[in-house]
């Protein structure tokens, strides 16, 4: 992916986001929200702009009004950072994107063991998987990060038991290797 100076990006395998201050073919320098500069591979960052903003050029005020109208009540209770809802040109909800990075789900991680962190992430995934099926979403994108692959393996094990879905690696250009895309079909 080609980044330009001024692009907002999220770190794929780390917590945080920032603004590109220098861009090359393979490396970018990102200034994070705390003012620190990080030199990173272009494969370790993803655009922070939502699909909706880039495709339909909609600002956040339009997005907020769409969410008030379209979101089911159970979804509006979730934290903003937990779920991104994407809307087609007609305003119909088409898919969910879930970020399972642990720092998006809890405020502090120092007191948690690795096992506890994975269990929190899996519980969150299962809850939103049930919601996606209940609301009959066509697609669910699960951002699990690369890490050692434990969370990815557990998510795919759960998905393999579901009859009406297919899953595979999500778009590499957008998510790198740290996401799984799930497609549902309903009768």
C-alpha contacts under 8 A as a table, 3 or more apart, distances in Angstrom:
res1	aa1	res2	aa2	distance
1	X	42	X	6.79
1	X	43	X	7.80
1	X	173	X	6.05
1	X	174	X	7.88
2	X	25	X	7.03
2	X	42	X	7.79
3	X	7	X	6.55
3	X	20	X	7.47
3	X	23	X	6.16
3	X	24	X	7.94
3	X	28	X	7.68
3	X	42	X	7.89
4	X	7	X	5.68
4	X	20	X	6.81
4	X	22	X	7.62
4	X	23	X	5.99
5	X	19	X	7.59
5	X	20	X	5.00
5	X	21	X	5.07
5	X	22	X	5.71
5	X	23	X	6.25
6	X	19	X	5.63
6	X	20	X	5.22
6	X	21	X	6.27
7	X	19	X	5.61
7	X	20	X	5.39
7	X	47	X	7.35
8	X	17	X	7.41
8	X	18	X	5.77
8	X	19	X	4.57
8	X	20	X	6.48
8	X	47	X	6.15
8	X	48	X	5.24
8	X	49	X	6.84
9	X	17	X	5.60
9	X	18	X	5.55
9	X	19	X	6.07
9	X	20	X	7.16
9	X	45	X	6.11
9	X	46	X	5.41
9	X	47	X	4.40
9	X	48	X	4.40
9	X	49	X	7.57
10	X	16	X	6.11
10	X	17	X	4.06
10	X	18	X	6.46
10	X	45	X	5.60
10	X	46	X	5.38
10	X	47	X	6.22
10	X	48	X	5.39
11	X	14	X	5.26
11	X	15	X	6.29
11	X	16	X	5.83
11	X	17	X	5.61
11	X	44	X	6.11
11	X	45	X	4.60
11	X	46	X	6.52
12	X	15	X	7.80
12	X	44	X	5.20
12	X	45	X	5.10
12	X	46	X	6.33
12	X	145	X	6.36
12	X	175	X	7.46
12	X	176	X	7.62
12	X	178	X	7.14
13	X	44	X	6.53
13	X	145	X	5.57
13	X	146	X	6.37
13	X	147	X	7.08
13	X	178	X	7.78
15	X	101	X	7.57
15	X	103	X	6.62
16	X	32	X	7.06
16	X	33	X	7.51
17	X	32	X	5.67
17	X	33	X	6.58
17	X	48	X	7.67
18	X	30	X	5.84
18	X	31	X	5.29
18	X	32	X	4.01
18	X	33	X	5.59
19	X	30	X	5.36
19	X	31	X	5.37
19	X	32	X	6.54
20	X	23	X	6.80
20	X	28	X	6.63
20	X	29	X	5.82
20	X	30	X	4.42
20	X	31	X	6.42
21	X	28	X	7.62
21	X	29	X	5.66
21	X	30	X	5.67
21	X	31	X	6.54
22	X	28	X	5.59
22	X	29	X	4.95
22	X	30	X	7.15
23	X	27	X	6.37
23	X	28	X	4.43
23	X	29	X	6.42
24	X	27	X	5.17
24	X	28	X	5.81
25	X	42	X	7.75
26	X	41	X	5.78
26	X	42	X	5.56
27	X	39	X	6.72
27	X	40	X	5.54
27	X	41	X	4.49
27	X	42	X	5.35
28	X	39	X	5.74
28	X	40	X	5.47
28	X	41	X	6.29
28	X	42	X	6.14
29	X	37	X	6.42
29	X	38	X	5.40
29	X	39	X	4.35
29	X	40	X	6.23
30	X	37	X	5.49
30	X	38	X	5.15
30	X	39	X	6.43
30	X	40	X	7.49
31	X	34	X	7.77
31	X	35	X	5.63
31	X	36	X	5.40
31	X	37	X	4.36
31	X	38	X	6.34
32	X	35	X	5.39
32	X	36	X	5.47
32	X	37	X	6.37
32	X	38	X	7.50
33	X	36	X	7.53
40	X	44	X	6.39
40	X	45	X	7.59
41	X	44	X	5.34
41	X	45	X	7.33
42	X	45	X	5.74
42	X	46	X	7.99
43	X	46	X	7.65
43	X	176	X	6.10
44	X	176	X	7.35
46	X	174	X	6.04
46	X	175	X	6.19
46	X	176	X	7.66
47	X	50	X	7.76
47	X	174	X	7.23
49	X	53	X	6.38
49	X	54	X	6.69
50	X	53	X	5.29
50	X	54	X	6.46
51	X	54	X	5.36
51	X	55	X	5.91
51	X	86	X	7.20
52	X	55	X	5.33
52	X	56	X	5.69
52	X	57	X	7.10
52	X	58	X	6.77
52	X	86	X	6.15
52	X	87	X	6.77
53	X	56	X	5.64
53	X	57	X	4.72
53	X	58	X	4.85
53	X	59	X	6.42
54	X	57	X	5.30
54	X	58	X	7.60
56	X	89	X	7.65
58	X	62	X	6.21
58	X	63	X	6.90
59	X	62	X	5.66
59	X	63	X	6.54
60	X	63	X	4.86
60	X	64	X	6.07
61	X	64	X	5.16
61	X	65	X	6.38
62	X	65	X	5.24
62	X	66	X	6.23
63	X	66	X	5.07
63	X	67	X	6.22
64	X	67	X	5.08
64	X	68	X	6.32
65	X	68	X	5.12
65	X	69	X	6.41
66	X	69	X	5.21
66	X	70	X	5.87
66	X	71	X	7.95
66	X	91	X	7.08
67	X	70	X	5.23
67	X	71	X	5.29
67	X	85	X	7.71
68	X	71	X	6.19
70	X	91	X	7.56
70	X	92	X	7.25
70	X	93	X	7.03
71	X	75	X	6.20
71	X	76	X	6.38
71	X	93	X	7.97
72	X	75	X	5.45
72	X	76	X	6.66
73	X	76	X	5.34
73	X	77	X	6.91
74	X	77	X	5.74
74	X	78	X	7.54
74	X	131	X	7.93
75	X	78	X	5.62
75	X	131	X	7.92
76	X	79	X	7.80
78	X	82	X	6.61
78	X	83	X	7.21
79	X	82	X	5.32
79	X	83	X	7.09
80	X	83	X	5.93
80	X	84	X	7.30
81	X	84	X	7.42
81	X	99	X	7.66
81	X	104	X	6.23
82	X	98	X	6.05
82	X	99	X	5.92
82	X	100	X	7.56
82	X	104	X	6.45
82	X	105	X	6.80
83	X	96	X	6.86
83	X	97	X	5.92
83	X	98	X	5.13
83	X	99	X	6.91
84	X	96	X	6.09
84	X	97	X	5.26
84	X	98	X	6.75
85	X	93	X	7.09
85	X	95	X	6.54
85	X	96	X	5.18
85	X	97	X	6.61
86	X	93	X	6.14
86	X	94	X	6.26
86	X	95	X	5.84
86	X	96	X	6.50
86	X	97	X	7.93
87	X	90	X	7.52
87	X	91	X	5.25
87	X	92	X	5.55
87	X	93	X	4.79
87	X	94	X	5.98
87	X	95	X	7.69
88	X	91	X	5.28
88	X	92	X	5.53
88	X	93	X	6.48
88	X	94	X	6.42
89	X	92	X	7.57
93	X	137	X	7.39
94	X	137	X	5.83
94	X	138	X	6.07
94	X	139	X	6.88
95	X	137	X	5.45
95	X	138	X	6.00
95	X	139	X	4.74
95	X	140	X	5.54
95	X	141	X	7.69
96	X	132	X	7.39
96	X	137	X	7.43
96	X	139	X	6.67
96	X	140	X	4.92
96	X	141	X	6.23
97	X	140	X	5.87
97	X	141	X	4.59
97	X	142	X	5.99
97	X	143	X	7.41
98	X	125	X	7.81
98	X	140	X	7.59
98	X	141	X	6.15
98	X	142	X	4.94
98	X	143	X	5.93
99	X	104	X	7.07
99	X	142	X	6.25
99	X	143	X	4.71
99	X	144	X	6.59
100	X	104	X	6.80
100	X	105	X	7.04
100	X	121	X	5.81
100	X	124	X	7.72
100	X	125	X	7.41
100	X	142	X	7.14
100	X	143	X	5.80
100	X	144	X	5.22
100	X	145	X	7.83
101	X	104	X	5.52
101	X	105	X	6.99
101	X	121	X	7.63
101	X	143	X	7.42
101	X	144	X	6.20
101	X	145	X	6.87
102	X	105	X	5.19
102	X	106	X	6.30
102	X	109	X	7.67
102	X	117	X	6.62
102	X	120	X	7.91
102	X	121	X	6.64
103	X	106	X	5.47
103	X	107	X	6.36
103	X	108	X	7.20
103	X	109	X	7.25
104	X	107	X	7.63
105	X	120	X	7.98
105	X	121	X	7.59
106	X	109	X	7.00
108	X	111	X	7.29
109	X	112	X	5.30
109	X	117	X	7.79
112	X	115	X	7.98
112	X	116	X	5.81
112	X	117	X	6.26
113	X	116	X	5.14
113	X	117	X	6.30
114	X	117	X	5.13
114	X	118	X	6.30
115	X	118	X	5.25
115	X	119	X	6.20
116	X	119	X	5.06
116	X	120	X	6.22
117	X	120	X	5.19
117	X	121	X	6.27
118	X	121	X	5.04
118	X	122	X	6.05
118	X	151	X	6.45
119	X	122	X	5.05
119	X	123	X	6.02
120	X	123	X	5.19
120	X	124	X	6.22
121	X	124	X	5.19
121	X	125	X	6.15
121	X	151	X	7.89
122	X	125	X	4.91
122	X	126	X	6.06
122	X	151	X	7.63
122	X	154	X	7.83
122	X	155	X	7.27
123	X	126	X	5.16
123	X	127	X	6.21
124	X	127	X	5.21
124	X	128	X	6.32
125	X	128	X	5.30
125	X	129	X	5.93
125	X	155	X	7.86
126	X	129	X	4.95
126	X	130	X	6.20
127	X	130	X	5.32
127	X	131	X	6.39
128	X	131	X	4.80
128	X	132	X	6.04
129	X	132	X	5.08
129	X	133	X	6.28
129	X	140	X	7.98
130	X	133	X	5.22
130	X	134	X	6.04
131	X	134	X	4.98
131	X	135	X	5.99
132	X	135	X	5.28
132	X	136	X	5.87
132	X	137	X	5.25
132	X	140	X	7.19
133	X	136	X	4.87
133	X	137	X	6.34
133	X	184	X	7.74
134	X	137	X	7.97
136	X	184	X	7.82
136	X	186	X	7.36
137	X	140	X	7.23
137	X	184	X	7.05
138	X	183	X	5.82
138	X	184	X	5.10
138	X	185	X	6.65
139	X	181	X	7.11
139	X	182	X	5.54
139	X	183	X	4.61
139	X	184	X	6.05
140	X	181	X	5.91
140	X	182	X	5.01
140	X	183	X	6.60
141	X	170	X	7.05
141	X	179	X	6.82
141	X	180	X	5.85
141	X	181	X	4.51
141	X	182	X	6.18
142	X	179	X	5.44
142	X	180	X	5.22
142	X	181	X	6.31
142	X	182	X	7.83
143	X	175	X	7.65
143	X	178	X	5.94
143	X	179	X	4.24
143	X	180	X	6.58
144	X	151	X	6.63
144	X	152	X	6.25
144	X	178	X	5.59
144	X	179	X	5.52
144	X	180	X	7.62
145	X	152	X	7.93
145	X	177	X	7.35
145	X	178	X	3.92
145	X	179	X	6.35
146	X	149	X	6.07
146	X	152	X	7.88
146	X	177	X	6.28
146	X	178	X	4.64
147	X	150	X	7.72
149	X	152	X	5.13
149	X	153	X	6.02
150	X	153	X	5.21
150	X	154	X	6.26
151	X	154	X	5.14
151	X	155	X	6.11
152	X	155	X	5.19
152	X	156	X	6.17
152	X	180	X	7.88
153	X	156	X	5.19
153	X	157	X	6.07
154	X	157	X	5.00
154	X	158	X	6.31
155	X	158	X	5.22
155	X	159	X	6.24
156	X	159	X	4.91
156	X	160	X	5.99
156	X	167	X	7.71
157	X	160	X	5.18
157	X	161	X	6.93
158	X	161	X	5.61
158	X	162	X	7.23
159	X	162	X	5.36
159	X	165	X	7.52
159	X	166	X	7.94
159	X	167	X	7.34
160	X	163	X	7.76
162	X	165	X	6.30
164	X	184	X	5.80
164	X	185	X	5.64
164	X	186	X	6.96
165	X	182	X	6.59
165	X	183	X	5.38
165	X	184	X	4.41
165	X	185	X	6.31
166	X	182	X	5.74
166	X	183	X	5.24
166	X	184	X	6.71
167	X	180	X	6.71
167	X	181	X	5.52
167	X	182	X	4.33
167	X	183	X	6.20
168	X	180	X	5.65
168	X	181	X	5.52
168	X	182	X	6.77
169	X	172	X	7.54
169	X	177	X	7.14
169	X	179	X	6.18
169	X	180	X	4.60
169	X	181	X	5.86
170	X	175	X	6.67
170	X	176	X	7.95
170	X	177	X	7.64
170	X	179	X	5.36
170	X	180	X	4.78
170	X	181	X	4.66
171	X	174	X	5.55
171	X	175	X	5.95
171	X	176	X	7.13
171	X	181	X	7.99
172	X	175	X	5.20
172	X	176	X	4.27
172	X	177	X	6.07
173	X	176	X	5.90
175	X	178	X	6.06
175	X	179	X	6.02
176	X	179	X	7.22
